[in-house]
Amino acid sequence: MTSKTQMTKKQLIEALSSAEQRIAELEEHVDTLEKEKVHIGAKLLDENESNMIKILKAKIEDLEKNKT
């Protein structure tokens, strides 16, 4: 490919079209990953797991407060 300063109008349009297509593909992939994330996050936790998460969240919050 030639440098962007030497590209013809047709080459620029083709590059733009290719970039737009790639962006659309990536946006679709992000949507799929976000749906999977919601599905994984919806997993039910037992009481011990829930308590461990609460404790870890509290520790993280304390660390974040003490950081500033």
PQR file with spaces between the fields and no chain letter, atoms N, CA, C, O and H, PARSE charges and radii, in Angstrom:
ATOM       1  N    MET     1       0.852   -1.191    0.000 -0.4000 1.5000
ATOM       2  CA   MET     1       0.000    0.000    0.000 -0.0000 2.0000
ATOM       3  C    MET     1       0.886    1.238    0.000  0.5500 1.7000
ATOM       4  O    MET     1       1.921    1.249    0.667 -0.5500 1.4000
ATOM       5  N    THR     2       0.520    2.239   -0.704 -0.4000 1.5000
ATOM       6  CA   THR     2       1.271    3.489   -0.749 -0.0000 2.0000
ATOM       7  C    THR     2       0.962    4.311    0.492  0.5500 1.7000
ATOM       8  O    THR     2       0.007    4.028    1.217 -0.5500 1.4000
ATOM       9  H    THR     2      -0.321    2.230   -1.246  0.4000 1.0000
ATOM      10  N    SER     3       1.783    5.337    0.729 -0.4000 1.5000
ATOM      11  CA   SER     3       1.522    6.175    1.892 -0.0000 2.0000
ATOM      12  C    SER     3       0.201    6.909    1.717  0.5500 1.7000
ATOM      13  O    SER     3      -0.258    7.117    0.594 -0.5500 1.4000
ATOM      14  H    SER     3       2.558    5.566    0.140  0.4000 1.0000
ATOM      15  N    LYS     4      -0.399    7.294    2.815 -0.4000 1.5000
ATOM      16  CA   LYS     4      -1.712    7.934    2.768 -0.0000 2.0000
ATOM      17  C    LYS     4      -1.676    9.265    2.015  0.5500 1.7000
ATOM      18  O    LYS     4      -2.694    9.690    1.468 -0.5500 1.4000
ATOM      19  H    LYS     4      -0.026    7.125    3.727  0.4000 1.0000
ATOM      20  N    THR     5      -0.521    9.922    1.980 -0.4000 1.5000
ATOM      21  CA   THR     5      -0.445   11.204    1.259 -0.0000 2.0000
ATOM      22  C    THR     5      -0.407   10.988   -0.240  0.5500 1.7000
ATOM      23  O    THR     5      -0.614   11.929   -1.006 -0.5500 1.4000
ATOM      24  H    THR     5       0.306    9.577    2.424  0.4000 1.0000
ATOM      25  N    GLN     6      -0.143    9.748   -0.676 -0.4000 1.5000
ATOM      26  CA   GLN     6      -0.062    9.467   -2.102 -0.0000 2.0000
ATOM      27  C    GLN     6      -1.205    8.578   -2.594  0.5500 1.7000
ATOM      28  O    GLN     6      -1.177    8.110   -3.733 -0.5500 1.4000
ATOM      29  H    GLN     6       0.025    8.984   -0.054  0.4000 1.0000
ATOM      30  N    MET     7      -2.193    8.346   -1.762 -0.4000 1.5000
ATOM      31  CA   MET     7      -3.301    7.476   -2.144 -0.0000 2.0000
ATOM      32  C    MET     7      -4.266    8.214   -3.069  0.5500 1.7000
ATOM      33  O    MET     7      -4.494    9.416   -2.938 -0.5500 1.4000
ATOM      34  H    MET     7      -2.216    8.726   -0.837  0.4000 1.0000
ATOM      35  N    THR     8      -4.814    7.462   -3.990 -0.4000 1.5000
ATOM      36  CA   THR     8      -5.832    8.044   -4.858 -0.0000 2.0000
ATOM      37  C    THR     8      -7.155    8.088   -4.102  0.5500 1.7000
ATOM      38  O    THR     8      -7.301    7.471   -3.047 -0.5500 1.4000
ATOM      39  H    THR     8      -4.629    6.485   -4.096  0.4000 1.0000
ATOM      40  N    LYS     9      -8.096    8.810   -4.642 -0.4000 1.5000
ATOM      41  CA   LYS     9      -9.424    8.903   -4.022 -0.0000 2.0000
ATOM      42  C    LYS     9     -10.040    7.511   -3.905  0.5500 1.7000
ATOM      43  O    LYS     9     -10.649    7.193   -2.883 -0.5500 1.4000
ATOM      44  H    LYS     9      -7.978    9.311   -5.499  0.4000 1.0000
ATOM      45  N    LYS    10      -9.893    6.683   -4.928 -0.4000 1.5000
ATOM      46  CA   LYS    10     -10.441    5.328   -4.908 -0.0000 2.0000
ATOM      47  C    LYS    10      -9.795    4.509   -3.795  0.5500 1.7000
ATOM      48  O    LYS    10     -10.481    3.776   -3.082 -0.5500 1.4000
ATOM      49  H    LYS    10      -9.399    6.941   -5.758  0.4000 1.0000
ATOM      50  N    GLN    11      -8.480    4.631   -3.646 -0.4000 1.5000
ATOM      51  CA   GLN    11      -7.786    3.890   -2.592 -0.0000 2.0000
ATOM      52  C    GLN    11      -8.244    4.345   -1.207  0.5500 1.7000
ATOM      53  O    GLN    11      -8.413    3.527   -0.303 -0.5500 1.4000
ATOM      54  H    GLN    11      -7.923    5.227   -4.225  0.4000 1.0000
ATOM      55  N    LEU    12      -8.440    5.638   -1.050 -0.4000 1.5000
ATOM      56  CA   LEU    12      -8.915    6.161    0.233 -0.0000 2.0000
ATOM      57  C    LEU    12     -10.307    5.632    0.563  0.5500 1.7000
ATOM      58  O    LEU    12     -10.587    5.251    1.699 -0.5500 1.4000
ATOM      59  H    LEU    12      -8.302    6.302   -1.785  0.4000 1.0000
ATOM      60  N    ILE    13     -11.172    5.614   -0.446 -0.4000 1.5000
ATOM      61  CA   ILE    13     -12.535    5.114   -0.247 -0.0000 2.0000
ATOM      62  C    ILE    13     -12.498    3.635    0.116  0.5500 1.7000
ATOM      63  O    ILE    13     -13.234    3.191    0.997 -0.5500 1.4000
ATOM      64  H    ILE    13     -10.945    5.924   -1.369  0.4000 1.0000
ATOM      65  N    GLU    14     -11.645    2.874   -0.559 -0.4000 1.5000
ATOM      66  CA   GLU    14     -11.521    1.444   -0.259 -0.0000 2.0000
ATOM      67  C    GLU    14     -10.989    1.229    1.156  0.5500 1.7000
ATOM      68  O    GLU    14     -11.476    0.361    1.880 -0.5500 1.4000
ATOM      69  H    GLU    14     -11.047    3.234   -1.275  0.4000 1.0000
ATOM      70  N    ALA    15      -9.989    2.020    1.549 -0.4000 1.5000
ATOM      71  CA   ALA    15      -9.430    1.904    2.902 -0.0000 2.0000
ATOM      72  C    ALA    15     -10.480    2.255    3.951  0.5500 1.7000
ATOM      73  O    ALA    15     -10.591    1.590    4.980 -0.5500 1.4000
ATOM      74  H    ALA    15      -9.593    2.726    0.961  0.4000 1.0000
ATOM      75  N    LEU    16     -11.246    3.305    3.679 -0.4000 1.5000
ATOM      76  CA   LEU    16     -12.303    3.711    4.595 -0.0000 2.0000
ATOM      77  C    LEU    16     -13.378    2.631    4.706  0.5500 1.7000
ATOM      78  O    LEU    16     -13.837    2.317    5.804 -0.5500 1.4000
ATOM      79  H    LEU    16     -11.157    3.846    2.842  0.4000 1.0000
ATOM      80  N    SER    17     -13.775    2.069    3.572 -0.4000 1.5000
ATOM      81  CA   SER    17     -14.786    1.006    3.577 -0.0000 2.0000
ATOM      82  C    SER    17     -14.296   -0.204    4.364  0.5500 1.7000
ATOM      83  O    SER    17     -15.047   -0.803    5.133 -0.5500 1.4000
ATOM      84  H    SER    17     -13.402    2.325    2.680  0.4000 1.0000
ATOM      85  N    SER    18     -13.041   -0.552    4.164 -0.4000 1.5000
ATOM      86  CA   SER    18     -12.454   -1.686    4.881 -0.0000 2.0000
ATOM      87  C    SER    18     -12.439   -1.415    6.389  0.5500 1.7000
ATOM      88  O    SER    18     -12.771   -2.292    7.187 -0.5500 1.4000
ATOM      89  H    SER    18     -12.431   -0.065    3.538  0.4000 1.0000
ATOM      90  N    ALA    19     -12.052   -0.190    6.771 -0.4000 1.5000
ATOM      91  CA   ALA    19     -12.015    0.175    8.188 -0.0000 2.0000
ATOM      92  C    ALA    19     -13.417    0.158    8.793  0.5500 1.7000
ATOM      93  O    ALA    19     -13.600   -0.312    9.916 -0.5500 1.4000
ATOM      94  H    ALA    19     -11.783    0.523    6.123  0.4000 1.0000
ATOM      95  N    GLU    20     -14.409    0.667    8.057 -0.4000 1.5000
ATOM      96  CA   GLU    20     -15.786    0.663    8.553 -0.0000 2.0000
ATOM      97  C    GLU    20     -16.307   -0.758    8.733  0.5500 1.7000
ATOM      98  O    GLU    20     -17.018   -1.046    9.695 -0.5500 1.4000
ATOM      99  H    GLU    20     -14.261    1.048    7.145  0.4000 1.0000
ATOM     100  N    GLN    21     -15.954   -1.640    7.809 -0.4000 1.5000
ATOM     101  CA   GLN    21     -16.378   -3.037    7.918 -0.0000 2.0000
ATOM     102  C    GLN    21     -15.738   -3.685    9.145  0.5500 1.7000
ATOM     103  O    GLN    21     -16.395   -4.429    9.873 -0.5500 1.4000
ATOM     104  H    GLN    21     -15.376   -1.405    7.028  0.4000 1.0000
ATOM     105  N    ARG    22     -14.458   -3.401    9.370 -0.4000 1.5000
ATOM     106  CA   ARG    22     -13.758   -3.964   10.543 -0.0000 2.0000
ATOM     107  C    ARG    22     -14.381   -3.443   11.834  0.5500 1.7000
ATOM     108  O    ARG    22     -14.549   -4.199   12.791 -0.5500 1.4000
ATOM     109  H    ARG    22     -13.924   -2.797    8.778  0.4000 1.0000
ATOM     110  N    ILE    23     -14.719   -2.176   11.865 -0.4000 1.5000
ATOM     111  CA   ILE    23     -15.359   -1.585   13.048 -0.0000 2.0000
ATOM     112  C    ILE    23     -16.693   -2.272   13.324  0.5500 1.7000
ATOM     113  O    ILE    23     -17.008   -2.580   14.474 -0.5500 1.4000
ATOM     114  H    ILE    23     -14.583   -1.562   11.087  0.4000 1.0000
ATOM     115  N    ALA    24     -17.474   -2.511   12.277 -0.4000 1.5000
ATOM     116  CA   ALA    24     -18.769   -3.189   12.443 -0.0000 2.0000
ATOM     117  C    ALA    24     -18.567   -4.599   12.998  0.5500 1.7000
ATOM     118  O    ALA    24     -19.319   -5.042   13.866 -0.5500 1.4000
ATOM     119  H    ALA    24     -17.218   -2.260   11.343  0.4000 1.0000
ATOM     120  N    GLU    25     -17.548   -5.301   12.496 -0.4000 1.5000
ATOM     121  CA   GLU    25     -17.261   -6.650   12.997 -0.0000 2.0000
ATOM     122  C    GLU    25     -16.870   -6.615   14.466  0.5500 1.7000
ATOM     123  O    GLU    25     -17.325   -7.442   15.257 -0.5500 1.4000
ATOM     124  H    GLU    25     -16.937   -4.941   11.792  0.4000 1.0000
ATOM     125  N    LEU    26     -16.024   -5.655   14.830 -0.4000 1.5000
ATOM     126  CA   LEU    26     -15.583   -5.541   16.226 -0.0000 2.0000
ATOM     127  C    LEU    26     -16.743   -5.159   17.144  0.5500 1.7000
ATOM     128  O    LEU    26     -16.840   -5.671   18.259 -0.5500 1.4000
ATOM     129  H    LEU    26     -15.654   -4.983   14.188  0.4000 1.0000
ATOM     130  N    GLU    27     -17.622   -4.264   16.689 -0.4000 1.5000
ATOM     131  CA   GLU    27     -18.782   -3.892   17.499 -0.0000 2.0000
ATOM     132  C    GLU    27     -19.686   -5.097   17.730  0.5500 1.7000
ATOM     133  O    GLU    27     -20.227   -5.272   18.822 -0.5500 1.4000
ATOM     134  H    GLU    27     -17.543   -3.848   15.783  0.4000 1.0000
ATOM     135  N    GLU    28     -19.848   -5.921   16.711 -0.4000 1.5000
ATOM     136  CA   GLU    28     -20.650   -7.138   16.850 -0.0000 2.0000
ATOM     137  C    GLU    28     -20.002   -8.089   17.853  0.5500 1.7000
ATOM     138  O    GLU    28     -20.688   -8.715   18.661 -0.5500 1.4000
ATOM     139  H    GLU    28     -19.409   -5.779   15.824  0.4000 1.0000
ATOM     140  N    HIS    29     -18.676   -8.189   17.794 -0.4000 1.5000
ATOM     141  CA   HIS    29     -17.949   -9.054   18.724 -0.0000 2.0000
ATOM     142  C    HIS    29     -18.087   -8.540   20.162  0.5500 1.7000
ATOM     143  O    HIS    29     -18.256   -9.326   21.094 -0.5500 1.4000
ATOM     144  H    HIS    29     -18.118   -7.680   17.138  0.4000 1.0000
ATOM     145  N    VAL    30     -18.013   -7.221   20.332 -0.4000 1.5000
ATOM     146  CA   VAL    30     -18.180   -6.622   21.664 -0.0000 2.0000
ATOM     147  C    VAL    30     -19.576   -6.926   22.207  0.5500 1.7000
ATOM     148  O    VAL    30     -19.724   -7.275   23.379 -0.5500 1.4000
ATOM     149  H    VAL    30     -17.876   -6.582   19.575  0.4000 1.0000
ATOM     150  N    ASP    31     -20.596   -6.796   21.364 -0.4000 1.5000
ATOM     151  CA   ASP    31     -21.967   -7.104   21.787 -0.0000 2.0000
ATOM     152  C    ASP    31     -22.074   -8.550   22.266  0.5500 1.7000
ATOM     153  O    ASP    31     -22.695   -8.828   23.292 -0.5500 1.4000
ATOM     154  H    ASP    31     -20.476   -6.513   20.413  0.4000 1.0000
ATOM     155  N    THR    32     -21.464   -9.468   21.514 -0.4000 1.5000
ATOM     156  CA   THR    32     -21.488  -10.876   21.889 -0.0000 2.0000
ATOM     157  C    THR    32     -20.797  -11.085   23.233  0.5500 1.7000
ATOM     158  O    THR    32     -21.309  -11.802   24.092 -0.5500 1.4000
ATOM     159  H    THR    32     -20.959   -9.242   20.681  0.4000 1.0000
ATOM     160  N    LEU    33     -19.637  -10.462   23.414 -0.4000 1.5000
ATOM     161  CA   LEU    33     -18.902  -10.608   24.676 -0.0000 2.0000
ATOM     162  C    LEU    33     -19.676  -10.017   25.847  0.5500 1.7000
ATOM     163  O    LEU    33     -19.668  -10.582   26.941 -0.5500 1.4000
ATOM     164  H    LEU    33     -19.221   -9.880   22.716  0.4000 1.0000
ATOM     165  N    GLU    34     -20.343   -8.892   25.632 -0.4000 1.5000
ATOM     166  CA   GLU    34     -21.128   -8.289   26.713 -0.0000 2.0000
ATOM     167  C    GLU    34     -22.298   -9.188   27.101  0.5500 1.7000
ATOM     168  O    GLU    34     -22.629   -9.288   28.282 -0.5500 1.4000
ATOM     169  H    GLU    34     -20.350   -8.433   24.743  0.4000 1.0000
ATOM     170  N    LYS    35     -22.926   -9.839   26.132 -0.4000 1.5000
ATOM     171  CA   LYS    35     -24.009  -10.766   26.442 -0.0000 2.0000
ATOM     172  C    LYS    35     -23.488  -11.946   27.238  0.5500 1.7000
ATOM     173  O    LYS    35     -24.147  -12.408   28.170 -0.5500 1.4000
ATOM     174  H    LYS    35     -22.657   -9.757   25.172  0.4000 1.0000
ATOM     175  N    GLU    36     -22.301  -12.444   26.875 -0.4000 1.5000
ATOM     176  CA   GLU    36     -21.696  -13.547   27.619 -0.0000 2.0000
ATOM     177  C    GLU    36     -21.344  -13.112   29.031  0.5500 1.7000
ATOM     178  O    GLU    36     -21.502  -13.879   29.981 -0.5500 1.4000
ATOM     179  H    GLU    36     -21.766  -12.069   26.118  0.4000 1.0000
ATOM     180  N    LYS    37     -20.867  -11.886   29.169 -0.4000 1.5000
ATOM     181  CA   LYS    37     -20.513  -11.352   30.486 -0.0000 2.0000
ATOM     182  C    LYS    37     -21.746  -11.311   31.386  0.5500 1.7000
ATOM     183  O    LYS    37     -21.684  -11.698   32.552 -0.5500 1.4000
ATOM     184  H    LYS    37     -20.739  -11.263   28.397  0.4000 1.0000
ATOM     185  N    VAL    38     -22.852  -10.845   30.844 -0.4000 1.5000
ATOM     186  CA   VAL    38     -24.093  -10.798   31.618 -0.0000 2.0000
ATOM     187  C    VAL    38     -24.507  -12.203   32.013  0.5500 1.7000
ATOM     188  O    VAL    38     -24.944  -12.432   33.140 -0.5500 1.4000
ATOM     189  H    VAL    38     -22.902  -10.530   29.896  0.4000 1.0000
ATOM     190  N    HIS    39     -24.372  -13.137   31.094 -0.4000 1.5000
ATOM     191  CA   HIS    39     -24.744  -14.525   31.372 -0.0000 2.0000
ATOM     192  C    HIS    39     -23.863  -15.098   32.481  0.5500 1.7000
ATOM     193  O    HIS    39     -24.363  -15.753   33.396 -0.5500 1.4000
ATOM     194  H    HIS    39     -24.017  -12.951   30.178  0.4000 1.0000
ATOM     195  N    ILE    40     -22.561  -14.854   32.404 -0.4000 1.5000
ATOM     196  CA   ILE    40     -21.638  -15.364   33.423 -0.0000 2.0000
ATOM     197  C    ILE    40     -21.920  -14.688   34.764  0.5500 1.7000
ATOM     198  O    ILE    40     -21.904  -15.338   35.809 -0.5500 1.4000
ATOM     199  H    ILE    40     -22.155  -14.322   31.661  0.4000 1.0000
ATOM     200  N    GLY    41     -22.179  -13.384   34.727 -0.4000 1.5000
ATOM     201  CA   GLY    41     -22.442  -12.643   35.959 -0.0000 2.0000
ATOM     202  C    GLY    41     -23.735  -13.057   36.627  0.5500 1.7000
ATOM     203  O    GLY    41     -23.923  -12.824   37.821 -0.5500 1.4000
ATOM     204  H    GLY    41     -22.192  -12.856   33.878  0.4000 1.0000
ATOM     205  N    ALA    42     -24.629  -13.669   35.867 -0.4000 1.5000
ATOM     206  CA   ALA    42     -25.915  -14.065   36.421 -0.0000 2.0000
ATOM     207  C    ALA    42     -25.843  -15.389   37.170  0.5500 1.7000
ATOM     208  O    ALA    42     -26.834  -15.817   37.761 -0.5500 1.4000
ATOM     209  H    ALA    42     -24.477  -13.858   34.897  0.4000 1.0000
ATOM     210  N    LYS    43     -24.681  -16.045   37.155 -0.4000 1.5000
ATOM     211  CA   LYS    43     -24.518  -17.324   37.848 -0.0000 2.0000
ATOM     212  C    LYS    43     -24.814  -17.134   39.338  0.5500 1.7000
ATOM     213  O    LYS    43     -24.308  -16.207   39.971 -0.5500 1.4000
ATOM     214  H    LYS    43     -23.875  -15.698   36.675  0.4000 1.0000
ATOM     215  N    LEU    44     -25.618  -18.002   39.866 -0.4000 1.5000
ATOM     216  CA   LEU    44     -25.965  -17.913   41.278 -0.0000 2.0000
ATOM     217  C    LEU    44     -24.810  -18.399   42.139  0.5500 1.7000
ATOM     218  O    LEU    44     -24.150  -19.388   41.820 -0.5500 1.4000
ATOM     219  H    LEU    44     -26.029  -18.754   39.352  0.4000 1.0000
ATOM     220  N    LEU    45     -24.579  -17.690   43.231 -0.4000 1.5000
ATOM     221  CA   LEU    45     -23.504  -18.041   44.148 -0.0000 2.0000
ATOM     222  C    LEU    45     -24.092  -18.694   45.390  0.5500 1.7000
ATOM     223  O    LEU    45     -25.207  -18.385   45.813 -0.5500 1.4000
ATOM     224  H    LEU    45     -25.115  -16.887   43.490  0.4000 1.0000
ATOM     225  N    ASP    46     -23.309  -19.608   45.963 -0.4000 1.5000
ATOM     226  CA   ASP    46     -23.767  -20.153   47.235 -0.0000 2.0000
ATOM     227  C    ASP    46     -23.417  -19.153   48.337  0.5500 1.7000
ATOM     228  O    ASP    46     -22.777  -18.136   48.072 -0.5500 1.4000
ATOM     229  H    ASP    46     -22.404  -19.859   45.619  0.4000 1.0000
ATOM     230  N    GLU    47     -23.829  -19.434   49.551 -0.4000 1.5000
ATOM     231  CA   GLU    47     -23.670  -18.471   50.643 -0.0000 2.0000
ATOM     232  C    GLU    47     -22.204  -18.169   50.929  0.5500 1.7000
ATOM     233  O    GLU    47     -21.854  -17.013   51.167 -0.5500 1.4000
ATOM     234  H    GLU    47     -24.350  -20.261   49.767  0.4000 1.0000
ATOM     235  N    ASN    48     -21.333  -19.188   50.911 -0.4000 1.5000
ATOM     236  CA   ASN    48     -19.908  -18.965   51.170 -0.0000 2.0000
ATOM     237  C    ASN    48     -19.277  -18.081   50.108  0.5500 1.7000
ATOM     238  O    ASN    48     -18.519  -17.166   50.430 -0.5500 1.4000
ATOM     239  H    ASN    48     -21.617  -20.127   50.718  0.4000 1.0000
ATOM     240  N    GLU    49     -19.584  -18.347   48.843 -0.4000 1.5000
ATOM     241  CA   GLU    49     -19.046  -17.524   47.760 -0.0000 2.0000
ATOM     242  C    GLU    49     -19.536  -16.093   47.883  0.5500 1.7000
ATOM     243  O    GLU    49     -18.774  -15.148   47.679 -0.5500 1.4000
ATOM     244  H    GLU    49     -20.199  -19.090   48.581  0.4000 1.0000
ATOM     245  N    SER    50     -20.794  -15.936   48.213 -0.4000 1.5000
ATOM     246  CA   SER    50     -21.375  -14.604   48.365 -0.0000 2.0000
ATOM     247  C    SER    50     -20.677  -13.838   49.500  0.5500 1.7000
ATOM     248  O    SER    50     -20.368  -12.656   49.352 -0.5500 1.4000
ATOM     249  H    SER    50     -21.414  -16.703   48.378  0.4000 1.0000
ATOM     250  N    ASN    51     -20.434  -14.505   50.616 -0.4000 1.5000
ATOM     251  CA   ASN    51     -19.754  -13.861   51.739 -0.0000 2.0000
ATOM     252  C    ASN    51     -18.318  -13.484   51.379  0.5500 1.7000
ATOM     253  O    ASN    51     -17.846  -12.405   51.737 -0.5500 1.4000
ATOM     254  H    ASN    51     -20.685  -15.465   50.736  0.4000 1.0000
ATOM     255  N    MET    52     -17.632  -14.370   50.673 -0.4000 1.5000
ATOM     256  CA   MET    52     -16.252  -14.084   50.265 -0.0000 2.0000
ATOM     257  C    MET    52     -16.210  -12.864   49.356  0.5500 1.7000
ATOM     258  O    MET    52     -15.324  -12.019   49.483 -0.5500 1.4000
ATOM     259  H    MET    52     -18.015  -15.246   50.382  0.4000 1.0000
ATOM     260  N    ILE    53     -17.161  -12.774   48.447 -0.4000 1.5000
ATOM     261  CA   ILE    53     -17.203  -11.633   47.533 -0.0000 2.0000
ATOM     262  C    ILE    53     -17.479  -10.345   48.297  0.5500 1.7000
ATOM     263  O    ILE    53     -16.872   -9.313   48.012 -0.5500 1.4000
ATOM     264  H    ILE    53     -17.880  -13.460   48.344  0.4000 1.0000
ATOM     265  N    LYS    54     -18.388  -10.397   49.260 -0.4000 1.5000
ATOM     266  CA   LYS    54     -18.679   -9.203   50.064 -0.0000 2.0000
ATOM     267  C    LYS    54     -17.442   -8.745   50.814  0.5500 1.7000
ATOM     268  O    LYS    54     -17.155   -7.549   50.868 -0.5500 1.4000
ATOM     269  H    LYS    54     -18.882  -11.236   49.491  0.4000 1.0000
ATOM     270  N    ILE    55     -16.701   -9.690   51.396 -0.4000 1.5000
ATOM     271  CA   ILE    55     -15.486   -9.357   52.148 -0.0000 2.0000
ATOM     272  C    ILE    55     -14.440   -8.742   51.217  0.5500 1.7000
ATOM     273  O    ILE    55     -13.821   -7.731   51.549 -0.5500 1.4000
ATOM     274  H    ILE    55     -16.934  -10.662   51.352  0.4000 1.0000
ATOM     275  N    LEU    56     -14.248   -9.358   50.053 -0.4000 1.5000
ATOM     276  CA   LEU    56     -13.263   -8.841   49.106 -0.0000 2.0000
ATOM     277  C    LEU    56     -13.650   -7.455   48.602  0.5500 1.7000
ATOM     278  O    LEU    56     -12.793   -6.583   48.459 -0.5500 1.4000
ATOM     279  H    LEU    56     -14.751  -10.180   49.783  0.4000 1.0000
ATOM     280  N    LYS    57     -14.930   -7.252   48.334 -0.4000 1.5000
ATOM     281  CA   LYS    57     -15.382   -5.928   47.891 -0.0000 2.0000
ATOM     282  C    LYS    57     -15.113   -4.881   48.965  0.5500 1.7000
ATOM     283  O    LYS    57     -14.669   -3.774   48.662 -0.5500 1.4000
ATOM     284  H    LYS    57     -15.626   -7.961   48.449  0.4000 1.0000
ATOM     285  N    ALA    58     -15.385   -5.235   50.225 -0.4000 1.5000
ATOM     286  CA   ALA    58     -15.146   -4.304   51.330 -0.0000 2.0000
ATOM     287  C    ALA    58     -13.658   -3.980   51.446  0.5500 1.7000
ATOM     288  O    ALA    58     -13.290   -2.827   51.675 -0.5500 1.4000
ATOM     289  H    ALA    58     -15.747   -6.134   50.471  0.4000 1.0000
ATOM     290  N    LYS    59     -12.807   -4.985   51.290 -0.4000 1.5000
ATOM     291  CA   LYS    59     -11.361   -4.747   51.362 -0.0000 2.0000
ATOM     292  C    LYS    59     -10.896   -3.862   50.218  0.5500 1.7000
ATOM     293  O    LYS    59     -10.056   -2.983   50.413 -0.5500 1.4000
ATOM     294  H    LYS    59     -13.106   -5.921   51.104  0.4000 1.0000
ATOM     295  N    ILE    60     -11.430   -4.086   49.040 -0.4000 1.5000
ATOM     296  CA   ILE    60     -11.066   -3.258   47.890 -0.0000 2.0000
ATOM     297  C    ILE    60     -11.491   -1.811   48.125  0.5500 1.7000
ATOM     298  O    ILE    60     -10.732   -0.882   47.849 -0.5500 1.4000
ATOM     299  H    ILE    60     -12.112   -4.800   48.883  0.4000 1.0000
ATOM     300  N    GLU    61     -12.698   -1.627   48.632 -0.4000 1.5000
ATOM     301  CA   GLU    61     -13.173   -0.273   48.916 -0.0000 2.0000
ATOM     302  C    GLU    61     -12.280    0.409   49.946  0.5500 1.7000
ATOM     303  O    GLU    61     -11.959    1.588   49.795 -0.5500 1.4000
ATOM     304  H    GLU    61     -13.315   -2.382   48.856  0.4000 1.0000
ATOM     305  N    ASP    62     -11.871   -0.317   50.996 -0.4000 1.5000
ATOM     306  CA   ASP    62     -10.974    0.240   52.009 -0.0000 2.0000
ATOM     307  C    ASP    62      -9.641    0.631   51.391  0.5500 1.7000
ATOM     308  O    ASP    62      -9.115    1.708   51.672 -0.5500 1.4000
ATOM     309  H    ASP    62     -12.131   -1.275   51.117  0.4000 1.0000
ATOM     310  N    LEU    63      -9.095   -0.237   50.554 -0.4000 1.5000
ATOM     311  CA   LEU    63      -7.827    0.069   49.906 -0.0000 2.0000
ATOM     312  C    LEU    63      -7.937    1.282   49.002  0.5500 1.7000
ATOM     313  O    LEU    63      -7.024    2.106   48.953 -0.5500 1.4000
ATOM     314  H    LEU    63      -9.522   -1.112   50.326  0.4000 1.0000
ATOM     315  N    GLU    64      -9.048    1.399   48.284 -0.4000 1.5000
ATOM     316  CA   GLU    64      -9.245    2.548   47.406 -0.0000 2.0000
ATOM     317  C    GLU    64      -9.384    3.834   48.208  0.5500 1.7000
ATOM     318  O    GLU    64      -8.887    4.878   47.786 -0.5500 1.4000
ATOM     319  H    GLU    64      -9.790    0.729   48.324  0.4000 1.0000
ATOM     320  N    LYS    65     -10.051    3.777   49.355 -0.4000 1.5000
ATOM     321  CA   LYS    65     -10.204    4.970   50.194 -0.0000 2.0000
ATOM     322  C    LYS    65      -8.862    5.399   50.770  0.5500 1.7000
ATOM     323  O    LYS    65      -8.551    6.588   50.821 -0.5500 1.4000
ATOM     324  H    LYS    65     -10.455    2.929   49.697  0.4000 1.0000
ATOM     325  N    ASN    66      -8.073    4.425   51.203 -0.4000 1.5000
ATOM     326  CA   ASN    66      -6.770    4.737   51.808 -0.0000 2.0000
ATOM     327  C    ASN    66      -5.743    5.176   50.782  0.5500 1.7000
ATOM     328  O    ASN    66      -4.755    5.819   51.135 -0.5500 1.4000
ATOM     329  H    ASN    66      -8.325    3.459   51.162  0.4000 1.0000
ATOM     330  N    LYS    67      -5.959    4.840   49.524 -0.4000 1.5000
ATOM     331  CA   LYS    67      -5.054    5.196   48.444 -0.0000 2.0000
ATOM     332  C    LYS    67      -5.024    6.701   48.208  0.5500 1.7000
ATOM     333  O    LYS    67      -3.977    7.278   47.915 -0.5500 1.4000
ATOM     334  H    LYS    67      -6.762    4.318   49.238  0.4000 1.0000
ATOM     335  N    THR    68      -6.186    7.322   48.340 -0.4000 1.5000
ATOM     336  CA   THR    68      -6.268    8.767   48.037 -0.0000 2.0000
ATOM     337  C    THR    68      -5.903    9.624   49.203  0.5500 1.7000
ATOM     338  O    THR    68      -5.926   10.850   49.099 -0.5500 1.4000
ATOM     339  H    THR    68      -7.037    6.854   48.579  0.4000 1.0000
